[in-house]
Amino acid sequence: MNGALGIHLAVSEGRVSPAITSATAVPVATMMIGRAPEEVAALMPRLFNLCGVAQGLAARLALGLPHEGGGDLGREILRDHLAKLCLHWPHLLGLASAPLPEGWSAGGAPLVTAIWGGARPTHAADWLASGRGVAPVLAALAASFAPGEAVAQVPALTAPLSVTAQENSPAGRSADDPLMVQIARDFGRGPLWRAFGRLVDLARMAEAPPQAELIAAGTALVPAARGTYALSAHQKDGRVTAFARVTPTDHLTAPGGALEQSLARLPAAKLSLARLVVDILDPCVPVEIAEVSHA
């Protein structure tokens, strides 16, 4: 996808009605079919620089080309998660940003300890009130949205190559974590749940490099900072003959998806938080939020 994602928020009788115009899709298949597999694998991360390592790895895996382990992919995910927790969200919440933890790219126990501010907590509510690690950022989110606000309940990711509303996100990837279960119970699957999912996913990825997988001949799934990329590609006589790619943003922006649901359940009195909601959902394209109209 490229261009800008258009969001128009209309308000009527205290309710928000979002209208979403998808960004113009890059004709990826047209561009890739007929090229040599090695050329396709090299071109993907240049065309789509966000999550570029994931994009290139997906192409190499699907096309049966040699590929490296998860080290670079893990660092890409850690970097993007930390940028949200330490830089982007504090700025949007009016908090001071923080430097990324020293030595973050190495992952491991030191990074996990830094983000939690000690040992991993058992109770999410106690940790949010503790002031440890990145808890102040998550606590500010908890204070910004009441339980049930800006929530989205979409099906789990089960058909990654189908462009339908599915929970293709770091939070969805970590939904069964005990801390995530607590957040979902107390607040619903809203902004705090999604942001906390980044934190839990970060801790997991710091301890064990992410693993790409080939789920069928020519079909690869690769975890990334925004969710999971699905890529299907086939070749014959040294040329790519079929190519399809579905991104977390495709699932996010599908009709009835998490973006539409979250904005529809944002109270009209909190429309000033719409950009924060969108940033937490994190589409991989620029976003234009139109002026609010009152119907």
Order of alpha helices (4+ residues) and beta strands (2+ residues): beta-beta-alpha-alpha-alpha-alpha-alpha-alpha-alpha-alpha-alpha-alpha-alpha-beta-beta-beta-beta-alpha-alpha-alpha-beta-beta
